[in-house]
Amino acid sequence: MLMLFLQTNVDRIWWLWQQQNLANRAYDISGKEQNGVVTSLDYVLKMNGLAPDRTVRDFMVSNNDYQCFKY
């Protein structure tokens, strides 16, 4: 239960940060994977058969077809 609360709060903090400048922050991303590959909005997140594979772009905003929640 604690882990769910912590992840939900991380999502809420992310959402608050995005709302401060949504036009520029909705799809702002940078960084590298552990193996040094640059992460992009088109990076595919493997769902291992639990759901269709999706890109990072699909999860950048919370009120879309994949997540559909607001704070």
N, C-alpha and C positions, 0 to 999 in steps of 0.2 A: 504494500500500500504506500509506503514511504517513497519508493521509486516512482510510482505513478504520480504522486504529488510533486516530486522534484521535476520530472519531465514536463508536467503540465505548467509548472512555474517557469521553466526555461522557455517554453512556447509562449507564455504570456509576456515575458520580458522581451522576447524577440518581436512579438506583435507590437508592443509599446514603442520599441525602437523604430520599427518600420513606420508607424503612424506619424512620427515626428517629421517625416519627409517621404511620404509614400511613393511619389513619382520617381525618386532616385534610389530608394531603399528596397522596394518590393522585390527586385531581382538582383540585388547587390551580392556578389559572392567573390571570394578569393581564397586561396590556400592550396595546399597540396595534400595528397593522400600519403599514407605511411611509406609507400614505395616511391615517392617523389613525383608522381604524375600530377599535373596541375588539374584541379577540380574546376569544372565549368557547369553552366546550367544544363548542358546536354549530357552530362555524366549519367550513366544508367545505374539506377539502384536495383540490384538483383533481389527479388522477393522469394526466390527459391521455391516457386510453385504455390506459395501461400496467397499470392495475388499477382496480377500482371506486373511485369517489370515497369518501372516508371523512371523518369528523369528527375534530377534535382529541381528543375524548373516547375515540375508538377506540385512540389511541396513548399515552394517559397512563400506563398500567401495562404492564409488559413481559410478564406471564404471562397474556395473553388470547388470543383466537382469531386475532388479526391478527399478533402478534409472537412469542409463545410462547418466551421465553427468561428465564433467571434468572442471577444472578451469585452 
